[in-house]
Amino acid sequence: MTTRRSILSASILALAAMGLAACGGGGAKEKPGDVPTLRRGISAQVDTLDPHKSSAQWENIIIGDMMIGLMTDGADGKPELGMATSYEVDDTGTVWTFHLGDFVWSDGTPVTANDFVYAFRRLQDPTVASQYASLLWLVKNAEKVNSRELAPEELGIRAIDDKTVEITLENPAPYLLGLLTHYTTFPVPQHVVEKYGDAWIQPQNIVVNGPYKLVYWRTGDQLVADKNPTGFGAAEACFDRVAYFEIADENAYENKIAAGELDINNAFSGPRQTEIEAKFPGWVRTSPGLLTTYWSFNQTKPPFNDMRVRKALSISLDRDFMVRNVMTPGFMPAYALVPPTIANYDVPRPELDWKDQPRAERLAEAKSLLEEAGYGPNNPLKFEFIHRNTGDNPKVAPVAQSNWAEIAPWVQPEIVRQETKVLYSRLRLTDFQISDGAWLADFDDPINFLYLLDSKTGQQNYGKYSNPEYDALLADAKSQLDLKKRAELFAEAEKLMLNEYPITPMWVQVTQNLVDPTLTGWVDNAKDNHRSRFLCRDGMK
């Protein structure tokens, strides 16, 4: 079955999408004849909506509205049953069996266990080149399938019948249900993917199992999804249409809010929070998040293949000043990678051991380290620091530049502002010297942060940190049924990594959203996932 919008021509869709600004807005109710529309601002341009090729939180806003996995995010960001209606796990904690409900794709084809088998194998297909393939290497044989050591059929997932999926893991994973809410684990329609290839996600081809289906996509501007009547959660969804605007510039989203043309924006300028609260009363929403900003050093070439240089630049940064004077209220300086509110980490946490050292002493040590590494008046340390053009990052960068210059006159940093999408592309290609970046948890467990520095992680190990001892500690932790022993191994690994400075943790963030106060159903949560199907407007229902 096709949705009513899928039969419309591209020209009609374009006209409909261009007219979205006139629908509702700023708390105003839709006029008779209007399509009830939720307007969401996202912070960067969308490259892909393929759940096996995306690695961007702003793309997840759209993907999560269209696709549903075995589990799904509830309004509070906690895992709930999705395509699965029940599950069991064996005594070893490694064999999970999921029973599917009677759900269909948007073209009327039933969602079956084979859709999950196909999707899991596709994620590990090296020709797909998923940046997130390693996230599911906990599935039995996944790493060997990804490296072509084993055939796809050896992957630890099978369809017992059309309605039963069995997943076998390499090791127990207490966080599996949370992981199964992540878009990399979503099913994809094999019959459509194989027919259209990479073009399967285009509006004229896409088939989904969630409450909304893409009907329009104009790069650099907006995407539009209409309600998919047969999709999971569609019956409860208030809005018949969701428009997603690719807005990176803070003036642009503030102007749209002021004009009544935007209901949600997934970012705002933290240092201007008081001003924004006065300008848009009731719109600012913040909450503690599983989100750490950390800066990466490219260790593949000088100068940052030298640990002394990495440590010198890390200890000279005044995180406390940045958080107090520059950033969004509620941010906390970070001296570790894993945020303090993470689950399954109830042991003494490692932190950088100079955390409480006076900064004057830290600057003196930084200078000594750099001199020891061969830098000085006759050999100045010159490097480039790239930073995102969104949120607080442009305001922090000059502070970092000043901090580094305080070490000595011959420390000469250059700061370069980058569009967020471009910066992450450069990170994945290791095309940087020092780079800003952040990680928002995909699921609530320390491994989701610590795996980023595993030598086998691939593109998301941005600076190419490699330490066999670190890798072995993570592998040992993954095999533990005892959660306390598992946490102790994680802490040992994190401490080892921090002392080698492949990264420098900077701050733990609060979530930052602007939300029309007339919207209902919004629940602040640490994952910062807010599916459109839960949202409504006063008076609509």
C-alpha positions in Angstrom: 0.0 0.0 0.0 1.3 3.4 -0.9 0.6 6.5 1.1 -1.6 9.2 -0.4 1.4 11.5 -0.8 3.6 9.1 -2.7 1.5 9.3 -5.8 1.9 13.1 -6.1 4.3 14.5 -8.7 7.6 16.1 -7.7 6.3 19.5 -8.8 3.2 19.3 -6.6 5.3 18.2 -3.7 7.7 21.1 -4.2 4.8 23.6 -4.1 3.3 22.0 -1.0 6.6 22.0 0.8 7.3 25.6 -0.1 4.0 26.6 1.4 4.8 25.0 4.8 5.8 28.3 6.3 2.1 29.4 6.2 0.9 26.4 8.3 0.4 26.9 12.0 3.4 28.1 14.0 4.5 29.8 17.1 1.7 28.2 19.0 -0.9 29.2 16.4 -3.5 26.6 15.5 -3.8 25.4 11.9 -6.4 27.1 9.9 -9.2 25.0 8.3 -7.8 23.2 5.3 -4.2 23.3 6.5 -2.3 20.1 6.9 -1.3 19.8 10.6 2.5 20.3 10.3 5.3 20.0 12.8 8.3 22.2 11.7 11.6 21.1 13.1 15.0 22.8 12.7 18.0 20.6 12.4 21.5 21.9 12.7 23.2 20.8 9.5 22.7 19.5 6.0 21.5 15.9 5.5 23.8 13.7 3.5 21.9 10.4 3.8 18.8 8.9 5.4 20.1 5.3 5.0 20.3 4.0 8.6 23.4 1.9 7.6 25.3 4.9 6.2 24.3 7.8 8.5 26.5 8.8 11.5 24.9 12.2 12.3 22.5 13.0 15.2 20.6 15.5 13.0 19.9 12.8 10.4 18.7 10.5 13.2 15.9 13.0 13.9 14.5 12.1 10.5 15.5 8.5 10.3 13.9 7.8 13.7 10.6 9.2 12.5 10.5 6.9 9.5 12.1 3.6 10.7 11.5 1.4 13.7 13.7 -1.4 15.0 13.1 -4.4 17.3 13.1 -1.8 20.0 12.3 1.9 19.8 12.8 5.1 21.9 10.0 6.0 24.2 9.1 9.7 24.7 11.6 9.7 27.6 14.4 8.2 25.5 14.2 4.8 27.2 13.9 1.6 25.2 10.4 0.2 24.5 9.2 -2.6 22.3 9.0 -1.7 18.6 8.7 -4.3 15.9 9.2 -6.9 18.6 6.3 -7.6 20.9 8.3 -9.8 23.3 11.7 -11.3 23.8 13.7 -13.9 25.8 17.4 -14.2 26.7 19.1 -17.5 27.6 21.1 -18.2 30.8 24.4 -17.2 29.2 23.1 -13.7 28.3 24.3 -14.2 24.7 21.3 -15.6 22.9 18.3 -13.3 22.5 15.1 -14.3 20.8 12.6 -11.6 19.6 9.0 -12.2 18.5 7.7 -9.8 15.9 4.2 -8.3 15.7 2.1 -8.0 12.6 3.6 -4.9 11.0 4.0 -3.9 7.3 6.2 -1.7 5.2 4.6 1.3 3.6 4.1 -0.6 0.4 2.0 -3.2 2.2 4.8 -5.9 2.3 5.0 -7.6 5.8 7.9 -6.8 8.0 9.6 -10.2 8.7 12.5 -11.6 10.5 14.4 -11.8 7.3 14.3 -8.0 7.0 16.4 -7.9 10.2 18.8 -10.6 9.0 19.3 -8.8 5.7 19.9 -5.4 7.5 22.4 -6.8 10.0 24.3 -8.5 7.2 24.2 -5.3 5.1 25.6 -3.3 8.0 28.7 -5.5 8.0 29.1 -5.6 4.2 32.4 -3.8 3.6 31.1 -2.4 0.3 28.5 -0.5 2.3 31.3 1.1 4.3 29.2 1.8 7.3 31.0 4.1 9.8 29.0 2.3 12.5 29.7 -1.3 11.6 31.9 -1.8 14.7 29.0 -0.8 17.0 27.5 -4.2 16.3 30.7 -6.2 16.5 29.2 -7.7 19.7 27.1 -9.8 17.4 28.7 -13.2 16.9 31.2 -13.2 14.0 30.3 -9.6 13.0 33.9 -8.4 12.9 35.0 -11.4 10.8 32.1 -10.9 8.4 33.0 -7.3 8.1 36.6 -8.2 7.2 35.4 -10.9 4.8 37.0 -13.7 6.9 33.6 -15.3 7.2 30.6 -15.4 4.9 27.6 -13.2 5.8 25.6 -16.3 6.6 28.0 -16.9 9.6 26.7 -13.7 11.3 25.0 -14.4 14.6 21.5 -13.5 13.5 18.9 -15.8 12.0 15.2 -16.0 11.2 13.7 -19.0 13.0 10.5 -18.2 11.1 8.9 -15.1 9.6 8.0 -13.8 13.1 11.0 -14.8 15.1 14.5 -13.3 15.1 17.4 -14.9 17.1 20.5 -12.8 17.8 23.6 -14.5 19.2 26.3 -12.3 20.8 30.0 -12.8 21.3 29.7 -11.8 24.9 26.9 -10.8 27.3 25.6 -7.3 26.7 23.4 -5.8 29.4 22.8 -2.8 27.2 21.5 -4.7 24.1 17.9 -3.5 24.4 19.1 0.1 24.4 21.4 -0.6 21.5 18.5 -2.0 19.4 16.9 1.5 19.4 19.9 2.8 17.4 19.3 3.3 13.7 22.1 1.0 12.7 20.0 -1.9 14.0 16.8 -1.0 12.0 15.5 -3.3 9.3 15.6 -2.1 5.7 13.3 -3.3 2.9 15.5 -5.7 0.9 13.2 -5.7 -2.1 13.5 -1.9 -2.4 17.2 -1.6 -1.5 18.2 -4.2 -4.1 16.0 -2.6 -6.8 17.1 1.1 -6.4 20.5 0.8 -4.7 21.6 4.0 -3.0 18.6 5.8 -4.5 16.2 3.7 -2.3 16.0 6.6 0.2 14.8 9.1 -2.3 11.2 10.2 -1.9 10.0 8.5 -5.0 11.4 5.1 -3.9 11.6 5.0 -0.1 9.6 2.4 1.8 9.4 2.6 5.6 7.8 0.9 8.6 7.5 4.0 10.9 4.9 6.7 11.3 6.3 9.1 8.7 7.4 8.7 5.2 9.7 11.0 3.1 7.8 12.9 0.3 10.1 15.8 -0.4 13.9 16.5 -0.2 15.6 19.7 -1.4 19.2 19.6 -0.3 20.3 22.6 1.7 16.8 23.6 2.5 14.3 21.2 3.8 12.9 17.7 3.9 9.2 16.8 4.4 7.6 13.6 5.6 3.9 12.7 5.6 2.1 10.4 7.9 2.4 6.7 6.9 -1.0 5.4 7.8 0.2 1.8 8.3 3.3 2.7 10.1 4.2 1.9 13.7 2.8 4.6 16.0 1.0 6.5 13.2 -2.4 6.0 14.8 -1.3 8.0 17.8 0.6 10.7 16.0 -1.0 14.2 16.0 0.7 15.7 13.1 0.0 14.6 9.5 3.2 16.1 8.2 6.7 16.9 9.6 9.0 19.4 7.9 12.7 19.4 8.7 14.7 22.6 8.0 18.4 22.4 7.5 19.4 25.5 9.6 22.9 26.0 10.9 22.8 29.8 11.3 21.4 31.0 14.6 19.9 34.2 13.1 18.0 32.1 10.6 16.3 29.8 13.1 15.5 32.7 15.5 14.0 34.7 12.6 11.8 31.7 11.7 10.6 31.3 15.3 9.9 35.0 15.5 7.8 34.7 12.3 5.9 31.7 13.6 7.5 29.4 11.1 9.3 26.9 13.4 8.2 24.7 16.3 11.4 23.1 17.4 15.1 23.8 16.8 17.7 21.3 18.0 20.3 23.9 19.1 20.7 27.4 20.3 23.6 29.7 21.3 24.3 28.8 25.0 26.0 32.0 25.9 22.9 33.9 24.8 20.5 31.7 26.8 19.2 34.5 29.0 18.7 36.7 26.0 16.9 33.9 24.1 14.7 33.1 27.1 13.6 36.7 27.2 13.0 36.8 23.4 11.1 33.5 23.3 9.6 32.8 26.7 9.1 29.2 27.5 11.1 27.9 24.5 14.5 27.0 26.0 14.8 23.4 27.1 17.9 22.0 28.7 18.6 18.8 30.7 21.6 16.8 31.7 22.8 14.8 28.7 25.0 11.8 27.9 27.1 14.1 25.7 30.8 14.8 26.0 32.7 17.4 23.9 36.2 16.2 23.4 38.9 17.4 21.1 40.9 14.9 19.0 44.6 14.9 18.1 45.8 13.5 14.8 48.4 11.0 16.0 49.4 9.8 12.5 51.9 12.5 11.9 53.9 15.3 13.7 53.5 17.2 15.9 50.7 15.2 17.6 52.3 11.8 17.2 54.3 13.0 20.3 52.5 12.5 23.5 54.3 15.4 25.2 52.8 17.8 22.7 49.3 16.4 23.2 49.6 16.6 27.0 51.0 20.2 26.9 48.1 21.5 24.9 45.6 19.6 27.0 46.7 20.8 30.4 47.0 24.4 29.2 43.2 24.6 28.4 41.2 26.4 31.0 38.0 24.4 30.9 36.6 26.0 34.1 36.8 29.5 32.6 35.2 28.4 29.4 32.3 26.7 31.2 31.8 29.7 33.6 32.1 32.5 31.2 31.4 31.4 27.6 29.1 28.4 27.6 25.5 27.3 28.1 24.5 27.3 31.8 24.7 23.8 33.2 27.7 22.6 31.2 30.4 21.0 33.3 34.2 20.9 32.7 35.2 17.3 31.7 38.4 15.6 32.9 37.3 12.2 31.5 35.6 10.9 28.4 32.6 9.0 29.9 30.0 11.4 31.3 29.3 11.0 35.1 25.6 10.0 34.7 26.2 6.9 32.5 24.8 3.6 33.7 26.8 0.4 34.5 29.8 2.4 35.7 29.4 2.3 39.5 33.0 2.3 40.5 35.5 5.1 41.3 35.9 7.0 38.0 39.3 7.9 36.4 40.0 11.6 35.8 43.0 13.5 34.5 45.3 13.7 37.5 46.1 17.4 37.1 42.4 18.4 37.4 43.0 20.4 40.6 46.5 21.7 39.8 46.8 25.5 39.6 46.8 26.7 36.0 50.1 28.6 36.4 51.8 25.3 37.3 50.1 23.6 34.4 51.3 26.3 31.9 54.8 25.9 33.2 54.6 22.1 32.8 53.2 22.6 29.3 56.1 24.8 28.3 58.6 22.3 29.7 57.0 19.5 27.8 57.1 21.4 24.5 60.7 22.4 25.0 61.6 18.7 25.8 59.9 17.8 22.5 62.1 20.3 20.6 60.0 23.4 20.3 61.1 26.9 21.1 61.9 30.3 19.6 63.8 28.8 16.8 61.3 26.0 16.2 57.8 27.4 16.9 54.9 25.0 17.3 52.4 25.9 14.6 49.1 24.0 14.2 45.5 24.4 13.1 42.5 23.8 15.3 39.2 23.3 13.5 35.9 23.8 15.2 32.2 23.5 14.4 30.2 26.5 13.4 27.3 25.7 15.7 26.4 26.1 19.3 29.0 27.3 21.8 31.9 26.2 19.7 32.7 29.4 17.8 32.9 31.3 21.1 35.1 28.8 22.8 37.7 28.6 20.0 39.3 32.0 20.6 39.6 31.2 24.3 41.5 28.0 23.4 43.7 29.9 21.0 44.5 32.4 23.8 45.1 29.6 26.3 47.6 27.9 24.0 49.4 31.2 23.2 49.9 31.7 27.0 52.3 28.8 27.1 55.0 30.7 25.2 55.1 33.2 22.3 56.4 30.5 20.0 53.2 28.5 20.4 51.2 29.7 17.4 47.7 28.2 17.0 45.4 29.1 14.1 41.7 28.5 14.5 39.5 27.7 11.6 35.7 27.6 11.7 34.1 24.8 9.7 30.5 23.8 8.7 29.6 21.0 11.1 29.1 18.4 8.3 32.5 19.3 6.7 34.3 19.1 10.1 33.0 15.6 10.8 33.9 14.5 7.2 37.4 15.7 7.9 37.5 13.9 11.2 36.5 10.6 9.5 39.2 11.1 6.9 41.8 12.0 9.6 42.3 15.3 7.7 43.0 17.6 10.7 45.6 18.4 13.3 43.4 19.2 16.3 39.6 19.1 16.0 36.6 19.9 18.1 33.9 17.2 18.2 31.3 15.7 20.5 29.8 12.3 21.2 26.1 11.8 22.2 25.5 8.3 23.6 23.7 5.9 21.3 22.9 3.8 24.4 23.4 4.2 28.1 26.6 2.3 28.8 30.4 3.2 29.1 31.3 1.0 26.1 29.5 3.4 23.8 32.1 6.1 24.7 35.2 3.9 25.3 34.8 1.9 22.0 35.6 5.2 20.1 39.3 4.7 21.0 39.5 1.0 20.2 42.0 0.6 17.4 39.5 -1.5 15.5 36.7 1.0 15.6 37.7 2.6 12.2 36.6 6.1 11.1 35.1 7.1 14.4 38.5 6.7 16.1 39.3 10.0 14.6 43.0 10.5 15.7 43.8 6.8 15.1 44.7 6.0 18.7 46.1 2.4 19.0 47.1 0.6 22.2 46.8 -3.2 22.4 46.5 -3.0 26.2 43.5 -0.7 25.9 41.9 -2.9 23.3 42.5 -6.0 25.5 40.9 -4.3 28.6 37.8 -3.5 26.6 37.6 -7.0 25.2 37.9 -8.5 28.7 35.2 -6.1 30.0 32.9 -7.2 27.3 33.2 -10.9 28.4 32.2 -10.2 32.0 28.8 -11.2 33.4 29.8 -9.5 36.7 28.8 -5.8 36.2 31.2 -4.6 38.9 34.2 -6.4 37.4 33.1 -5.1 34.0 33.0 -1.5 35.3 36.4 -1.9 37.0 37.9 -3.0 33.7 36.3 0.0 31.9 37.8 2.3 34.5 41.3 0.8 34.1 41.0 1.2 30.3 39.8 4.8 30.5 42.6 5.8 32.8 45.2 4.2 30.5 43.8 6.1 27.5 43.5 9.4 29.3 47.1 9.3 30.4 48.2 8.9 26.7 46.2 12.0 25.5 44.7 10.7 22.2 41.9 13.2 23.0 41.4 16.0 25.5 38.0 15.9 27.2 36.5 19.4 27.4 33.0 19.5 28.9 29.9 17.5 29.5 26.9 19.1 27.9 23.3 19.6 28.7 20.9 19.0 25.9 19.9 22.2 24.1 16.6 22.6 22.3 14.1 25.4 21.5 10.6 24.0 21.8 7.3 25.9 21.2 5.6 25.9 24.7 2.3 25.1 23.1 3.6 21.7 22.0 2.8 18.8 24.3 4.5 15.4 24.6 8.1 16.7 24.8 10.1 14.9 27.5 13.6 16.0 28.2 15.9 13.0 28.2 19.7 12.4 28.3 19.8 10.8 24.8 18.1 13.9 23.4 15.8 11.8 21.2 12.4 13.3 20.6 10.3 11.4 18.1 7.7 13.4 16.3 5.0 10.8 16.9 4.8 11.8 20.6 4.3 15.5 19.9 1.1 17.4 19.7 -0.2 20.9 19.9 -2.6 22.3 22.5 -6.1 21.9 21.2 -5.3 19.3 18.5 -6.2 16.2 20.5 
